[in-house]
Amino acid sequence: MVPGFSWVQIWCSSESVSRGRGGASNHQLPASHRASVLEVVRGRYADFGPTLAREKLVECHGLHVSRETLRKWMTEDGLWVPHARRRERVHQPRNRRTCLGELIQIDGCDHEWFEGRAGRCTLLVFVDDATSSLLQLYFCDGESTFNYFEATRRYLGSHGKPVAFYSDKASVFRSNHPEPQGGDGVTQFGRALNELNIDIICANSAPAKGRVERANSTLQDRLVKELRLRGISSVDAANAFALEFVADYNARFAKAPKNPFNAHRAVLPTEVLDEIFTWQETRKLSQSLSFNYQRQLFLVPDTEGTRLLAGQRVTVVERSDGTVEARHTPARCCR
């Protein structure tokens, strides 16, 4: 007698074992069907996932098989690797640029910077790739184009023009539409940088711009505590304190560049930042001297000069304070 079990329990458990145990299932699909399905998948859908491959098998070939069965077959045949078995992608470190100002990593960090003493806000961070030094901190209400305009204006006023900015693929830096309104696939921030002869490079992953990501983590610890110790509870006060914090941070953590040359360039007198850092779109002026912008109808004053512009394209310029104006640049004749 087995301790803890009665003879009735033992007898019932022994009788409940099926005689078909270990054999093939009655619902198993024929081997020929499996071979036909895998032949089609291998020939036409080798890089498809099981879900999409099954849809195409049914729609285009009339081959019916469940998604999980196809997933099992593709796994056994080496056509599909389950996510649990995949190795994480290795991101090898990239060598630093050699000069200060050669590449500036930029990012926005949304965080409770004031720990509830004020509303949640965003910190725009500019980090030099060659030295890991902070070159600009700007507290604002979000990662908008005008906020990046203001942060970049402050950067240029303090350091000059870098060779390139390195960012993520946010809509401020990269357009997901081939021909957005008022442009040819270039964002407003990209247009402004182009006028300043500054390149913009969009990273393919967060680890690619790891210096600014690591700086964000450090700032979420050190900067938050410094703001608390000084009782700073507003965006304006935080931006005023940022200069002092940046100087202390760089003294502690910045590295010397491989090449002492400073790649920053001076802003040219012809590069008027007040004009460059504006939102610019093109509109066609109607015969009634009107145009639509931001779901509003704007009227151009009716004068002898403006009547000549009916039917022509004008540039609509919006500034950070919300003022809007229309400009017309006469076309140059080529001789």
BELLINVEN-V229763 format. One record per residue. N is the residue number from 1. PSI is psi in radians with two decimals (* if undefined). D_CENTER is the distance of its C-alpha to the mean C-alpha in Angstrom with 2 decimals. Layout:
N&PSI&D_CENTER / N&PSI&D_CENTER
//
This chain:
1&2.28&69.22 / 2&2.22&65.56 / 3&2.33&65.05 / 4&-0.11&63.14 / 5&2.47&63.64 / 6&2.85&66.55 / 7&-0.44&68.17 / 8&-0.74&66.97 / 9&-0.71&63.31 / 10&-0.74&63.85 / 11&-0.73&65.71 / 12&-0.71&63.06 / 13&-0.60&60.17 / 14&-0.57&62.06 / 15&-0.36&62.91 / 16&-0.13&59.32 / 17&2.19&58.07 / 18&2.55&57.55 / 19&-0.32&59.54 / 20&0.14&56.52 / 21&2.30&54.51 / 22&-0.16&52.84 / 23&3.12&53.40 / 24&2.56&51.12 / 25&2.55&49.73 / 26&-0.33&51.52 / 27&0.10&48.17 / 28&2.35&46.95 / 29&2.61&45.95 / 30&2.61&48.13 / 31&-0.53&47.15 / 32&-0.63&47.48 / 33&-0.72&44.81 / 34&-0.75&42.42 / 35&-0.68&43.20 / 36&-0.75&42.68 / 37&-0.84&39.28 / 38&-0.53&38.02 / 39&-0.73&39.50 / 40&-0.77&37.48 / 41&-0.76&34.24 / 42&-0.58&34.87 / 43&-0.57&35.67 / 44&-0.41&33.03 / 45&0.66&30.36 / 46&-0.51&30.04 / 47&0.24&26.23 / 48&2.62&26.08 / 49&2.85&25.59 / 50&-0.68&28.77 / 51&-0.88&27.78 / 52&-0.67&26.98 / 53&-0.71&29.88 / 54&-0.74&32.28 / 55&-0.76&31.39 / 56&-0.60&32.18 / 57&-0.71&35.31 / 58&-0.82&36.64 / 59&-0.71&35.70 / 60&-0.36&36.61 / 61&-0.14&39.21 / 62&0.38&40.81 / 63&2.03&40.26 / 64&2.22&39.87 / 65&2.55&38.53 / 66&2.75&36.62 / 67&-0.78&32.99 / 68&-0.61&33.86 / 69&-0.75&36.81 / 70&-0.68&34.74 / 71&-0.74&32.18 / 72&-0.78&35.17 / 73&-0.78&36.68 / 74&-0.61&33.54 / 75&-0.79&33.07 / 76&-0.53&36.71 / 77&-0.03&36.54 / 78&0.23&33.48 / 79&-0.23&31.32 / 80&2.34&28.92 / 81&2.03&27.84 / 82&2.59&27.24 / 83&-0.58&24.07 / 84&-0.41&26.41 / 85&-0.11&27.82 / 86&2.49&24.72 / 87&2.45&24.04 / 88&2.50&20.74 / 89&2.34&18.95 / 90&2.17&20.10 / 91&1.74&17.79 / 92&2.53&20.39 / 93&2.50&20.12 / 94&2.45&19.57 / 95&2.49&22.29 / 96&2.67&21.76 / 97&2.77&22.20 / 98&-0.45&25.79 / 99&2.61&25.82 / 100&2.30&24.62 / 101&0.01&22.29 / 102&-0.65&21.48 / 103&2.17&17.79 / 104&2.08&16.08 / 105&2.30&12.97 / 106&2.55&11.26 / 107&2.74&9.35 / 108&2.42&10.28 / 109&1.90&12.35 / 110&2.16&13.86 / 111&2.82&17.27 / 112&1.29&20.98 / 113&-0.49&21.81 / 114&0.13&25.27 / 115&0.72&26.15 / 116&-0.17&27.37 / 117&-0.35&29.34 / 118&3.05&26.92 / 119&2.77&24.02 / 120&2.47&20.62 / 121&-3.13&18.37 / 122&2.47&15.32 / 123&2.10&15.80 / 124&2.18&14.02 / 125&2.28&14.75 / 126&2.06&15.69 / 127&2.30&17.03 / 128&2.30&19.15 / 129&-0.58&18.63 / 130&-0.56&22.39 / 131&-0.18&23.70 / 132&0.31&21.07 / 133&2.55&22.47 / 134&2.24&20.86 / 135&-0.31&21.20 / 136&2.31&19.84 / 137&2.33&19.26 / 138&2.01&18.91 / 139&2.36&19.30 / 140&-3.11&18.34 / 141&-0.08&17.85 / 142&3.03&14.08 / 143&1.19&11.01 / 144&2.89&12.81 / 145&-0.76&13.59 / 146&-0.58&17.08 / 147&-0.69&16.22 / 148&-0.57&14.27 / 149&-0.83&17.32 / 150&-0.75&19.64 / 151&-0.72&18.05 / 152&-0.65&18.06 / 153&-0.77&21.60 / 154&-0.68&22.73 / 155&-0.85&21.33 / 156&-0.61&23.20 / 157&-0.50&26.26 / 158&-0.59&26.42 / 159&-0.37&25.49 / 160&-2.96&25.37 / 161&2.16&22.96 / 162&3.00&21.04 / 163&-0.75&20.78 / 164&2.66&16.99 / 165&2.55&13.79 / 166&2.02&11.23 / 167&3.13&7.62 / 168&-2.90&4.13 / 169&0.56&3.03 / 170&2.78&3.27 / 171&-0.33&6.84 / 172&-0.59&8.57 / 173&-0.47&7.97 / 174&2.30&7.97 / 175&2.31&10.36 / 176&0.00&10.61 / 177&2.40&14.31 / 178&-0.59&16.76 / 179&1.35&18.77 / 180&2.87&17.34 / 181&2.18&20.06 / 182&0.23&21.47 / 183&-2.98&19.80 / 184&0.70&19.48 / 185&0.05&15.84 / 186&2.34&14.88 / 187&2.96&13.18 / 188&-0.68&15.51 / 189&-0.71&13.89 / 190&-0.68&14.12 / 191&-0.77&17.65 / 192&-0.76&18.67 / 193&-0.62&17.70 / 194&-0.69&19.55 / 195&-0.45&22.55 / 196&0.04&22.52 / 197&0.80&22.32 / 198&2.24&19.17 / 199&2.67&16.81 / 200&2.18&13.00 / 201&2.26&11.51 / 202&2.17&8.01 / 203&2.64&8.19 / 204&-0.23&8.52 / 205&2.83&8.53 / 206&-0.73&8.76 / 207&-0.41&12.45 / 208&-0.53&12.04 / 209&0.92&11.39 / 210&-0.45&13.89 / 211&-0.76&15.92 / 212&-0.53&13.74 / 213&-0.74&12.94 / 214&-0.62&16.73 / 215&-0.68&17.48 / 216&-0.74&15.69 / 217&-0.74&17.96 / 218&-0.71&20.94 / 219&-0.65&20.35 / 220&-0.35&20.21 / 221&-1.08&23.63 / 222&-0.82&25.43 / 223&-0.69&24.18 / 224&-0.75&24.71 / 225&-0.67&28.22 / 226&-0.69&29.03 / 227&-0.65&28.17 / 228&-0.77&30.42 / 229&-0.56&33.25 / 230&0.00&33.34 / 231&0.48&33.16 / 232&2.20&30.23 / 233&0.46&29.10 / 234&2.73&27.46 / 235&-0.75&24.48 / 236&-0.78&26.93 / 237&-0.63&28.83 / 238&-0.70&25.78 / 239&-0.59&24.67 / 240&-0.65&28.28 / 241&-0.35&28.36 / 242&-0.65&25.13 / 243&-0.76&27.16 / 244&-0.73&29.65 / 245&-0.74&27.16 / 246&-0.75&25.31 / 247&-0.75&28.71 / 248&-0.72&29.73 / 249&-0.83&26.50 / 250&-0.58&26.72 / 251&-0.51&30.41 / 252&-0.69&29.74 / 253&-0.30&26.70 / 254&2.57&26.12 / 255&2.71&27.35 / 256&2.40&29.43 / 257&2.75&27.93 / 258&-0.58&29.72 / 259&2.20&30.66 / 260&-0.11&31.82 / 261&2.37&30.89 / 262&2.02&28.53 / 263&-0.04&26.25 / 264&2.56&25.51 / 265&2.66&27.27 / 266&2.59&28.98 / 267&2.23&27.88 / 268&2.65&30.46 / 269&-0.50&32.85 / 270&-0.21&31.79 / 271&1.54&28.14 / 272&1.89&28.51 / 273&-0.57&25.42 / 274&-0.50&26.62 / 275&-0.64&26.47 / 276&-0.75&23.34 / 277&1.07&21.12 / 278&2.80&21.92 / 279&2.15&20.44 / 280&2.21&22.31 / 281&2.75&23.01 / 282&2.50&26.09 / 283&2.71&28.62 / 284&2.21&32.04 / 285&2.20&34.89 / 286&3.03&37.25 / 287&-0.38&41.00 / 288&0.23&41.25 / 289&0.84&39.05 / 290&2.80&36.17 / 291&2.70&32.46 / 292&2.39&29.85 / 293&2.22&26.72 / 294&0.76&24.55 / 295&0.44&27.24 / 296&2.59&29.97 / 297&2.16&32.89 / 298&2.43&33.66 / 299&2.31&37.11 / 300&2.35&38.04 / 301&2.40&41.52 / 302&1.83&44.24 / 303&2.99&45.95 / 304&-0.62&47.62 / 305&-0.74&44.70 / 306&-0.43&41.94 / 307&-0.49&43.96 / 308&-0.26&43.47 / 309&-0.07&39.69 / 310&2.25&39.99 / 311&-0.07&38.01 / 312&2.85&36.03 / 313&2.44&32.36 / 314&2.76&31.33 / 315&2.11&28.22 / 316&2.15&27.16 / 317&2.14&25.99 / 318&2.31&24.61 / 319&2.98&24.65 / 320&-0.43&23.05 / 321&0.04&26.35 / 322&-0.11&26.18 / 323&2.49&28.90 / 324&2.39&28.75 / 325&2.70&30.88 / 326&2.39&31.51 / 327&2.58&32.35 / 328&2.17&34.11 / 329&2.03&34.31 / 330&2.44&37.38 / 331&2.43&36.96 / 332&2.42&38.67 / 333&2.35&41.51 / 334&2.24&41.63 / 335&*&45.13
//
